[in-house]
Amino acid sequence: MGAHSHGQEVTSVDYDRVRDSHHEFLGSYLGSTDKAKESIFYSYTKHINGFSAMLEDEEATEISKHPQVVSVFENRGRKLHTTRSWNFLGLENNDGVIHPSSTWKKARFGEDTIIGNLDTGAWPESESFSDEGLGPIPSKWRGLCQSDSDPAFHCNRKLIGARYFNKGYSTLAGSLNSTFSTPRDTDGHGSHTLSTAGGNFVKGSSVFGYGNGTAKGGSPKARVAAYKVCWTPIMGNECFDADILAAFDMAIHDGVDVLSVSIGGEAAAYVNDSVAIGSLHAVKHGIVVVTSAGNSGPGAGTVSNVAPWLITVGASTMDRQFPSYVTLGNNKRYKGESLSVEALPKGKFFPIVSAASAKAQHATTEDAQLCKAGALDPKKVKGTILVCLRGGNARVDKGQQAALAGAVGMILANDYASGNEIIADPHVLPATQISYTDGLDVFTYLDSASTPTASITHPTTQLGTKPAPVMAAFSSIGPNTVTPEILKPDITAPGVSIIAAYTGAGGPTNQDFDKRRVKFNSVSGTSMSCPHVSGIVGLLKNLHPTWSPSAIKSAIMTTARTRDNAVEPMLNASHIKTGPFAYGSGHVRPNRAMDPGLVYDLTIDDYLSFLCAQGYNETQIKTFTQGPFKCPNPINFIDINLPSITVPNLNGSVTVTRTLKNVGSPATYKARIRRPVGISVVVEPNVLEFKKIGEEKSFKITLKVKGSKAPKDYLFGQLIWSDSKHYVRSPIVVKCT
């Protein structure tokens, strides 16, 4: 139902009045306010004007016809964006790692910033959430530490708040016991993401000794708050819309500066997307919302969280690996990765068999080659190194099944979709994961050798590997299926084998069989890359407190890098040159982002105009703003002032308008174009002179098809504005019709 128009002095009476209005509104449809009170389980009273209720389909349909109702949608489930088999943020280099820079001390490592995290909560005992070296909690903070049935859960000057939201979850899960009445993280995901964004300095952090060093979040002195909205999966979903909206409403009220949301599902219309709705309210209040792009890659059009006011983050590698080598009996050697604690005797060879050839009598060949539970014959496996295929079930579970069947070790070979992407996992037996192409060689050897053998080396930590960064195979990619005129993802950041804080309630593999416990764990996913950017945003908020969310987004995007540490174009997991649909503007470079020179800025009215073009009427739009608002006419999606230019239906020629704001010293910028193949590009004017901070200047860019045989697929180019010190780069994405 839009937004509230509370005054400056808000009391509980105002919130009660909102709740009563919801009861009266729904009661008019259900026959009485008493029935409405029984039906409503969330009344959003702080900033988001709406409620969640148990309704019949026809009742919901009838309510949706009301002229002031913006949207009615089902309480759908969403997922956490990890690879679910399960380093650290550091700030800059060309290697994919975000290394520390003393320059960021100007931002006091984000100490004045409050980062909120919608996830599975926090593990408060983690050293990453120690308040050592921190001053008083910022006076603007209005949150609380909701411990309820968990008196051991505590907050401090670092972890300044924690809340949980499970009423939407319980509508499907049924009655919940007292173990659900806590923001404590029993899954590990929330602690990992929150510490990546804002964890304190912790010396001597590692996973079983691997990756040893000082852990820290992107904003290591920021204050952090946990909003637990994700729970034990039901039908594959962990986080539900009703709870997500409740958390957004409360986080805005509490006073966060940044919201990190490693949650998503299939891309949907904004009117039916809880993350899009909640984040629009947050952005209206100056809060930057960072989200993950999704783990459904490498298929085209899989990217989620596609609203233009979000920062959507893909996942890429960094220059740290944990190599573990396989040597075959024919002396061929292959580099894999692992975090296995157990080791085989150095240099000793063991019989090697494919899991498909070791299938149990009643198992399918497919289940056996994936090393699924009950699919292996111990008589064929015992004493061997088993070769399992990636896919279908958790990578670490394959190792567990191999171990249960008597294998001494495991080689995990990538399937075709995973390509050359390798993830280091804390396997329960000596094991290593190898690429798809190397896996083909191993299977060929198994088929040709009369008595095949192999050995596996113990993993080590290796730094400075090349090429890096490389896009992760799992990272979801564009085009944007909801609004093709908006490029998504916006940026990419480290998301493979990331070491950060973990829960003490579960093992590092996140599997029931794993009784080990770790303080830090290595996890992969766009869930891990999202909080890297959230941490960077925290620093930028401290350094530039007057910048809008869109200005911060622009600074991050226009300063990104599209080349790896070998100074070559970034590759994907199949070693093929990739582009903006995978990495957006490129791999994040925080040191450049603090001084971008120019930014593409947007106001809440720009986003409301965008909603007008999505079909909202002016009555509905007014509920998002305190003053009058008139939808502009006409509206063109391609002219929204984003740091990227996307034209998905170029027929002949088109002219796009953008406006730049100076946030640096007075300077003259000149335009430079890298044209998409077969497209002419003209910028007018191609020189912009800025005489003061805050000055804005507009330009037009005209794209025209050259000749009659332009390629019909998506084409990519770049627009760069430069004063010889700053390079303000925007990707150009074009598809001819």
C-alpha positions in Angstrom: 0.0 0.0 0.0 3.0 2.3 -0.5 4.7 4.3 2.3 3.8 5.9 5.6 3.8 9.7 6.1 4.8 9.8 9.8 5.9 13.1 11.1 9.2 13.8 12.8 8.0 12.9 16.3 6.7 9.4 15.9 5.2 7.5 18.8 3.8 4.1 19.5 0.4 5.7 19.1 1.2 6.4 15.4 2.2 2.8 14.8 -1.0 1.5 16.6 -3.0 3.8 14.4 -1.4 2.2 11.3 -2.1 -1.3 12.6 -5.7 -0.4 13.3 -6.1 1.0 9.8 -4.9 -2.3 8.4 -7.4 -4.2 10.5 -10.2 -1.9 9.4 -9.2 -2.1 5.7 -9.0 -5.9 5.7 -12.0 -6.2 7.9 -14.1 -4.5 5.2 -13.4 -7.4 3.0 -13.6 -10.2 5.5 -16.7 -9.0 7.4 -15.2 -7.8 10.7 -12.0 -6.4 12.2 -11.8 -9.4 14.5 -11.4 -11.7 11.5 -8.8 -9.3 10.1 -6.8 -9.4 13.4 -6.8 -13.2 13.2 -5.7 -13.2 9.5 -2.9 -10.6 9.7 0.4 -11.9 11.0 2.6 -8.9 10.0 1.5 -5.2 10.0 4.3 -3.1 8.5 4.0 0.1 10.4 7.3 1.9 10.3 8.0 2.8 6.7 6.4 0.2 4.4 2.6 0.6 4.4 1.2 -2.9 4.1 0.5 -6.2 5.9 0.8 -9.9 5.4 -2.2 -12.1 6.1 -3.6 -15.5 5.5 -6.2 -15.1 2.8 -8.1 -17.2 0.3 -7.2 -16.6 -3.4 -10.5 -14.9 -4.2 -10.1 -12.5 -1.2 -6.6 -11.5 -2.3 -7.9 -10.9 -5.8 -10.7 -8.7 -4.6 -8.3 -6.6 -2.4 -5.9 -6.1 -5.4 -8.7 -4.2 -7.2 -8.7 -1.4 -4.6 -7.4 1.8 -6.2 -4.8 2.5 -3.5 -3.4 -1.0 -3.3 0.0 -1.0 -5.0 0.5 -4.8 -5.0 -0.8 -8.1 -3.7 1.4 -11.1 -4.0 1.9 -14.5 -2.6 4.4 -15.1 0.3 7.0 -16.8 -1.9 10.2 -18.5 -0.8 13.7 -17.4 -1.8 17.1 -18.9 -1.5 20.5 -18.0 0.0 23.1 -17.6 -2.8 25.8 -20.0 -1.8 26.9 -23.0 -3.7 25.7 -24.9 -0.7 28.7 -27.1 -0.3 30.1 -24.7 1.1 39.3 -15.4 2.3 38.9 -12.7 3.0 38.1 -9.2 2.0 40.9 -7.4 1.9 41.4 -3.5 -0.8 43.0 -3.5 -4.4 45.4 -4.8 -6.9 44.9 -6.1 -10.3 44.7 -9.7 -9.0 41.1 -9.9 -7.9 41.9 -9.7 -4.2 40.7 -6.5 -2.5 43.9 -5.5 -0.6 44.2 -3.2 2.4 45.0 0.4 1.7 46.1 3.0 4.2 44.0 5.6 2.3 40.9 4.0 3.8 42.1 5.1 7.2 40.5 8.5 6.3 37.2 6.6 6.5 38.2 5.2 9.9 37.6 1.8 8.4 33.8 2.6 8.4 33.4 3.1 12.2 30.5 5.5 11.8 28.7 3.2 9.4 26.0 0.7 10.4 25.7 -2.3 8.1 22.6 -4.4 8.3 22.5 -8.0 7.0 19.3 -9.9 5.9 20.4 -13.5 6.3 20.5 -16.4 8.8 21.5 -14.2 11.7 24.9 -14.0 13.5 27.1 -16.1 15.8 27.8 -13.4 18.5 30.7 -15.4 20.0 32.8 -15.0 16.9 35.9 -12.9 17.2 34.9 -11.1 14.1 32.1 -9.5 16.1 34.4 -8.3 18.9 34.0 -4.7 19.9 37.6 -4.2 20.8 38.9 -0.8 19.8 35.4 0.6 19.1 33.9 3.7 20.7 30.3 4.3 21.7 27.4 3.0 19.5 26.3 5.8 17.1 23.5 7.9 18.6 21.3 7.4 15.6 20.9 3.7 16.3 17.4 2.7 17.4 17.6 -1.1 17.1 17.7 -3.8 19.8 19.1 -7.2 20.6 16.2 -9.6 20.4 17.5 -12.6 22.4 14.1 -13.9 23.8 14.6 -17.6 24.4 18.3 -17.5 23.8 19.8 -15.6 26.9 23.3 -16.4 25.8 22.9 -14.3 22.7 24.5 -10.9 23.3 25.2 -7.7 21.4 28.0 -5.2 22.0 29.5 -2.1 20.5 30.3 -4.1 17.3 27.2 -6.3 16.8 24.9 -3.5 17.9 21.6 -5.2 17.1 19.9 -8.4 16.1 16.3 -9.3 15.2 14.5 -12.4 13.8 11.5 -12.7 11.6 9.8 -16.0 11.1 6.0 -15.5 10.9 6.0 -15.8 7.1 8.1 -18.9 7.3 5.8 -20.5 9.9 2.8 -20.1 7.6 4.3 -23.0 5.7 6.4 -24.7 8.3 3.6 -24.8 10.9 4.0 -24.1 14.6 7.6 -23.3 15.6 9.3 -24.3 18.8 11.5 -22.0 21.0 14.7 -22.7 19.1 13.3 -20.4 16.4 13.0 -17.5 18.8 16.5 -16.2 18.3 18.7 -14.4 15.8 21.5 -16.9 16.4 23.1 -18.3 13.2 23.1 -22.1 13.3 23.7 -22.4 9.5 26.9 -20.4 9.1 25.8 -18.3 6.2 24.8 -15.2 8.1 28.0 -15.1 10.2 30.0 -15.5 7.0 28.4 -12.8 5.0 28.1 -10.3 7.9 31.8 -10.7 8.9 32.8 -10.3 5.2 31.0 -7.0 5.1 32.0 -5.6 8.5 33.9 -8.1 10.6 36.6 -6.8 13.0 40.3 -7.6 12.6 41.1 -11.2 13.7 44.8 -12.3 13.6 45.7 -15.9 12.8 42.4 -16.8 11.0 42.4 -19.9 8.8 40.5 -23.0 7.8 42.4 -25.9 9.2 45.6 -23.9 8.7 44.9 -23.0 5.1 44.8 -19.3 4.1 46.3 -18.2 7.4 46.3 -14.5 8.0 44.4 -11.6 9.5 40.7 -11.7 8.7 38.7 -8.5 8.4 35.5 -7.2 6.8 35.4 -4.6 4.1 34.5 -2.0 6.8 36.3 -3.7 9.7 35.3 -1.0 12.2 31.7 -0.6 11.0 28.9 -1.5 13.4 26.9 -4.5 12.2 23.3 -5.7 12.8 21.8 -9.0 12.0 18.2 -9.5 10.6 17.4 -13.2 10.6 14.9 -13.9 7.8 16.2 -17.3 6.6 15.6 -20.7 8.2 15.7 -24.4 7.6 14.7 -25.0 3.9 11.1 -25.9 3.1 10.7 -27.2 -0.5 14.1 -25.7 -1.3 13.4 -22.2 0.0 14.8 -20.6 3.1 13.6 -17.0 3.2 10.1 -15.8 2.6 8.7 -12.5 1.3 6.6 -11.6 4.4 9.7 -11.9 6.6 11.9 -10.1 4.2 9.6 -7.1 4.1 9.3 -7.1 7.9 13.1 -7.0 8.1 13.4 -4.1 5.6 10.7 -2.1 7.5 12.5 -2.6 10.8 16.1 -2.1 9.4 15.1 1.3 8.0 13.6 2.2 11.3 16.6 1.1 13.2 19.0 3.4 11.3 21.2 1.2 9.1 23.3 2.9 6.4 23.9 -0.2 4.3 21.8 -3.3 3.8 23.6 -6.5 2.5 21.1 -9.0 1.1 22.6 -12.3 -0.1 19.1 -13.6 -1.0 17.3 -14.1 -4.3 15.1 -16.1 -6.5 13.9 -16.0 -10.0 13.7 -12.5 -11.4 10.1 -11.2 -11.1 8.1 -8.1 -11.8 9.1 -5.4 -9.3 5.5 -5.3 -7.9 5.9 -8.9 -6.8 9.4 -8.8 -5.6 9.9 -8.3 -1.8 13.6 -7.4 -2.2 12.7 -4.8 -4.9 9.9 -3.3 -2.8 11.8 -3.2 0.5 14.9 -1.9 -1.0 13.1 1.0 -2.8 11.8 2.1 0.6 15.4 1.8 2.0 16.9 3.8 -0.9 14.3 6.5 -0.4 15.8 6.9 3.1 19.4 7.1 1.8 20.3 3.4 2.5 22.4 1.6 0.0 21.1 -1.9 -0.7 23.6 -4.5 -2.1 22.3 -7.9 -3.4 23.7 -11.0 -5.0 23.2 -11.8 -8.6 22.4 -15.5 -8.1 24.0 -18.9 -8.5 22.2 -20.1 -11.5 24.9 -19.5 -14.1 26.3 -19.9 -16.6 22.9 -19.9 -18.4 21.8 -16.6 -20.1 19.1 -14.5 -18.4 19.5 -16.1 -15.0 20.4 -13.0 -13.1 18.1 -12.0 -10.2 17.6 -8.9 -8.1 17.4 -6.7 -11.2 15.8 -3.5 -9.9 17.7 -0.4 -11.0 18.0 1.0 -7.4 19.9 -2.1 -6.2 23.7 -2.9 -6.5 23.6 -6.4 -7.9 26.9 -8.4 -7.6 28.3 -11.3 -9.5 31.0 -13.6 -8.3 34.6 -14.0 -9.5 37.8 -15.6 -8.3 40.9 -14.0 -6.7 44.6 -14.8 -6.9 44.6 -17.3 -4.0 44.3 -21.0 -4.5 44.6 -24.2 -2.4 46.3 -26.6 -4.9 46.2 -30.3 -4.4 47.6 -32.3 -7.3 46.6 -35.6 -8.8 49.3 -37.8 -10.4 48.2 -40.7 -12.5 50.0 -44.0 -13.1 51.0 -42.7 -16.5 52.9 -39.8 -14.8 50.4 -37.2 -16.0 49.8 -34.5 -13.3 46.7 -32.4 -12.8 46.1 -29.4 -10.5 43.0 -29.4 -8.4 42.0 -27.7 -5.2 41.0 -28.8 -1.7 40.9 -28.0 2.0 41.1 -31.6 3.1 42.7 -32.1 6.5 43.5 -35.8 6.0 46.4 -36.7 3.7 47.4 -39.8 1.8 51.0 -41.0 2.2 53.3 -38.8 0.2 54.0 -40.3 -3.2 52.1 -43.5 -2.6 49.8 -44.7 -5.4 46.5 -46.4 -4.9 44.1 -48.1 -7.3 41.7 -45.6 -9.0 38.2 -46.4 -10.1 35.3 -44.4 -11.6 32.2 -44.2 -9.4 30.1 -45.3 -12.3 32.0 -48.6 -12.5 31.6 -49.0 -8.7 27.8 -48.8 -8.6 25.7 -50.8 -6.2 23.6 -53.6 -7.7 20.2 -51.7 -7.6 21.6 -48.2 -8.2 21.5 -46.3 -11.5 24.7 -45.5 -13.3 23.9 -41.8 -13.0 23.5 -41.9 -9.2 26.7 -43.9 -8.9 28.8 -41.5 -10.9 27.5 -38.6 -8.8 28.4 -40.6 -5.7 24.9 -40.4 -4.2 24.0 -42.1 -0.9 23.4 -45.8 -1.4 24.6 -45.9 -5.0 28.2 -47.3 -4.3 29.3 -50.9 -3.8 31.8 -51.0 -0.9 33.4 -54.2 -2.4 34.4 -52.2 -5.5 35.3 -49.0 -3.7 37.3 -50.1 -0.6 41.0 -49.1 -0.7 40.7 -47.1 -3.9 40.7 -43.5 -5.0 37.2 -42.9 -6.3 36.5 -40.5 -9.2 33.1 -38.8 -8.7 31.3 -36.4 -11.1 30.3 -33.0 -9.9 26.6 -32.1 -9.9 23.3 -33.3 -8.4 24.3 -33.5 -4.7 26.7 -31.5 -2.5 30.4 -31.8 -3.3 31.3 -32.6 0.2 28.6 -35.3 0.5 30.1 -37.1 -2.4 33.3 -37.4 -0.4 31.3 -38.6 2.6 29.7 -41.3 0.5 33.1 -42.3 -0.9 34.5 -42.5 2.6 31.6 -44.6 3.9 32.1 -47.0 1.0 35.7 -47.4 2.0 37.6 -45.1 -0.4 40.9 -43.8 0.7 40.5 -40.7 -1.4 38.4 -38.9 -3.9 38.9 -37.0 -7.2 35.9 -34.8 -7.9 35.8 -34.1 -11.7 33.8 -31.1 -12.9 30.8 -31.6 -15.1 30.5 -29.7 -18.4 28.5 -26.8 -16.9 31.2 -26.2 -14.2 34.0 -26.0 -16.8 37.3 -25.0 -15.2 35.8 -23.5 -12.1 37.3 -25.2 -9.0 36.2 -24.6 -5.5 38.2 -25.6 -2.4 36.1 -27.6 0.0 36.9 -29.0 3.5 36.4 -32.6 2.5 36.2 -35.4 5.1 38.8 -37.5 3.3 41.8 -36.8 1.1 40.3 -35.3 -2.0 40.7 -32.8 -4.7 38.5 -31.2 -7.3 39.7 -30.9 -10.9 38.5 -29.1 -14.0 36.2 -30.6 -16.7 38.9 -30.9 -19.3 41.3 -32.6 -16.8 38.5 -34.8 -15.7 38.1 -36.0 -19.3 41.8 -37.0 -19.3 41.3 -39.0 -16.1 38.3 -40.9 -17.4 40.2 -41.6 -20.6 43.1 -43.0 -18.5 40.7 -45.2 -16.5 39.3 -46.6 -19.7 42.7 -47.4 -21.3 44.9 -48.5 -18.4 44.8 -52.2 -17.3 45.6 -51.4 -13.7 45.0 -47.6 -13.2 46.6 -46.0 -10.2 46.8 -42.4 -8.8 48.1 -40.3 -5.9 46.8 -37.1 -4.3 49.0 -34.5 -2.7 48.1 -32.6 0.5 46.7 -29.1 -0.3 48.8 -26.0 0.2 48.0 -22.2 0.1 49.2 -20.5 -3.0 49.1 -16.7 -3.6 49.7 -14.7 -6.8 48.0 -17.2 -9.2 47.1 -16.1 -12.7 44.8 -15.4 -14.3 42.6 -13.7 -11.7 39.9 -12.6 -11.4 38.0 -15.2 -13.5 34.1 -15.3 -13.5 32.7 -18.2 -11.5 30.7 -20.7 -13.5 27.8 -20.5 -11.0 27.5 -16.7 -11.1 24.2 -15.8 -12.8 24.4 -13.7 -15.9 22.2 -11.3 -18.0 20.4 -10.1 -19.9 17.8 -8.7 -17.5 14.6 -10.6 -18.2 12.4 -8.1 -16.5 13.7 -4.8 -17.9 16.2 -5.6 -20.7 17.1 -1.9 -20.8 18.9 -2.2 -17.5 22.2 -4.0 -17.4 22.5 -6.6 -14.6 24.6 -7.6 -12.8 26.2 -4.2 -12.0 29.6 -5.4 -10.7 31.5 -8.5 -9.7 33.6 -9.2 -6.6 35.4 -12.1 -5.0 33.0 -15.0 -4.4 35.0 -18.2 -4.7 36.7 -19.9 -1.6 36.1 -16.9 0.6 37.3 -17.4 4.2 35.2 -15.6 6.9 33.5 -16.2 10.3 31.3 -19.2 10.8 28.8 -20.7 13.3 29.8 -22.9 16.2 26.6 -24.9 15.8 27.6 -26.8 12.6 30.5 -28.3 10.7 32.4 -26.6 7.9 30.6 -28.8 5.3 27.2 -27.8 6.6 26.2 -31.5 6.5 24.8 -33.4 9.5 27.5 -36.0 9.4 30.3 -33.4 9.9 31.0 -33.1 13.7 34.0 -30.8 13.2 33.8 -27.2 14.2 35.7 -24.2 12.8 35.8 -20.5 13.7 36.3 -19.6 10.0 35.2 -21.4 6.9 35.7 -21.2 3.1 32.4 -20.7 1.3 31.6 -19.8 -2.3 28.7 -18.1 -4.0 27.4 -14.7 -5.0 26.3 -14.6 -1.3 30.0 -14.1 -0.6 30.6 -11.5 -3.3 27.7 -9.4 -2.2 29.0 -8.5 1.2 32.4 -7.6 -0.3 30.7 -4.7 -2.0 28.6 -4.0 1.1 31.8 -3.5 3.0 33.2 -1.1 0.4 29.9 0.8 0.5 30.4 1.1 4.2 33.8 2.8 3.7 32.4 5.1 1.0 29.5 6.1 3.3 32.0 7.1 5.9 34.2 9.0 3.4 31.4 10.7 1.5 28.4 10.9 3.9 26.5 13.3 1.6 26.6 11.0 -1.5 23.3 9.4 -2.5 23.0 5.6 -2.9 23.1 6.0 -6.7 26.3 8.1 -6.5 28.0 5.4 -4.5 26.8 2.8 -7.0 28.1 4.9 -9.8 31.5 5.3 -8.2 31.8 1.6 -7.7 30.7 0.8 -11.3 32.6 3.4 -13.3 36.0 2.6 -11.6 35.8 -1.2 -12.0 38.3 -3.2 -14.0 37.6 -5.6 -16.9 41.1 -7.0 -17.2 42.8 -9.7 -15.1 46.2 -9.7 -13.4 47.8 -10.8 -16.7 46.4 -7.6 -18.2 44.1 -9.6 -20.5 40.3 -9.4 -20.8 38.5 -11.3 -18.0 37.7 -14.9 -18.7 34.9 -17.2 -17.6 35.3 -20.6 -16.1 35.7 -22.2 -19.5 38.6 -19.9 -20.3 36.6 -17.9 -22.8 36.5 -14.1 -22.9 33.5 -12.8 -21.0 31.6 -9.5 -20.9 29.1 -7.2 -19.2 26.3 -9.8 -18.8 28.7 -11.7 -16.5 30.6 -8.9 -14.7 28.5 -5.8 -15.3 31.0 -2.9 -15.2 33.8 -5.2 -14.1 35.7 -6.3 -11.0 35.4 -3.9 -8.1 38.3 -1.6 -7.3 37.6 0.2 -4.0 40.6 2.5 -4.0 39.5 4.0 -7.3 35.9 4.2 -6.2 36.7 6.6 -3.4 37.7 9.2 -6.0 35.7 8.6 -9.2 35.8 12.2 -10.5 32.2 12.1 -11.9 29.1 10.2 -11.0 25.8 9.4 -12.6 23.3 10.4 -9.9 19.6 9.6 -9.5 16.9 10.8 -7.1 13.9 8.9 -5.7 11.8 10.8 -8.3 13.8 9.2 -11.1 13.0 5.8 -9.7 9.3 6.8 -9.3 9.3 7.8 -13.0 10.7 4.4 -13.8 7.8 2.8 -11.9 5.4 5.0 -13.9 6.8 3.4 -17.0 6.2 0.0 -15.3 2.5 0.7 -15.2 1.8 2.3 -11.8 -0.7 5.1 -11.8 -0.1 8.4 -10.1 -2.4 7.6 -7.2 -0.2 4.6 -6.4 3.0 6.4 -7.0 2.0 9.1 -4.4 2.1 6.5 -1.7 5.9 6.3 -2.1 6.5 10.0 -1.7 5.4 12.7 0.8 4.7 15.4 -1.9 2.8 15.5 -5.2 4.2 13.5 -8.1 3.3 13.6 -11.7 4.4 10.8 -14.1 6.4 12.3 -16.9 5.4 11.6 -20.5 6.8 10.0 -22.5 9.2 7.7 -20.5 12.1 5.9 -22.0 13.8 3.2 -20.0 17.1 3.7 -21.8 17.3 7.3 -20.5 17.3 6.4 -16.8 20.6 7.9 -15.6 22.5 4.7 -14.8 26.3 4.2 -15.2 25.6 1.7 -18.0 24.0 2.1 -21.4 21.8 -0.7 -22.7 19.8 -0.7 -25.9 18.2 -4.1 -26.4 16.2 -3.3 -29.6 18.3 -1.0 -31.9 16.5 -0.4 -35.2 18.3 2.1 -37.3 19.5 4.7 -34.7 18.7 5.8 -31.2 19.8 8.7 -29.0 20.4 8.2 -25.2 20.7 11.0 -22.7 22.9 10.9 -19.5 23.9 13.5 -16.9 27.2 13.6 -15.0 27.9 15.2 -11.7 31.3 16.4 -10.6 32.4 15.1 -7.2 36.1 15.9 -7.7 38.3 18.9 -8.5 37.5 21.3 -11.4 38.5 19.5 -14.6 37.8 19.1 -18.3 36.7 15.6 -19.4 36.9 14.2 -22.9 34.8 11.3 -24.2 36.4 8.2 -25.7 34.5 5.4 -27.3 35.1 1.8 -27.9 32.4 1.0 -30.4 30.4 -2.2 -30.5 31.1 -4.1 -33.8 29.0 -2.8 -36.6 27.7 0.2 -34.6 28.6 3.9 -35.0 28.7 5.9 -31.8 28.6 9.7 -31.5 28.8 11.7 -28.2 27.6 15.3 -28.2 29.2 17.2 -26.7 32.4 15.1 -26.4 34.1 17.6 -24.0 32.6 18.6 -20.6 34.1 21.3 -18.4 33.3 21.2 -14.7 34.2 24.3 -12.6 32.9 23.2 -9.2 31.9 20.3 -7.1 28.2 19.3 -7.6 28.0 20.8 -11.1 26.0 18.7 -13.5 26.3 18.5 -17.3 24.3 16.4 -19.7 25.3 14.7 -23.0 23.7 12.7 -25.7 25.1 9.5 -27.2 23.7 8.4 -30.6 24.1 4.7 -31.7 23.5 3.8 -35.3 23.6 0.6 -37.2 26.3 0.7 -39.9 25.1 -0.9 -43.1 22.4 -3.5 -43.4 24.1 -6.6 -42.0 24.8 -5.7 -38.4 25.0 -8.8 -36.1 21.7 -9.7 -34.5 23.3 -10.8 -31.2 24.2 -8.6 -28.2 27.2 -6.4 -28.9 29.4 -4.6 -26.3 31.4 -1.4 -26.2 32.5 1.3 -23.7 32.2 5.0 -23.1 35.0 6.5 -21.1 35.1 10.1 -19.8 38.6 11.1 -18.7 40.5 14.2 -17.4 43.8 12.1 -17.6 43.5 11.4 -13.9 40.0 9.8 -13.6 38.5 7.3 -16.0 34.8 7.2 -15.8 33.9 4.0 -17.7 30.4 2.8 -18.7 29.6 -0.4 -20.6 27.6 -0.1 -23.8 25.3 -3.0 -24.5 23.4 -3.1 -27.9 21.3 -5.6 -29.7 20.1 -4.9 -33.2 16.6 -5.9 -34.4 
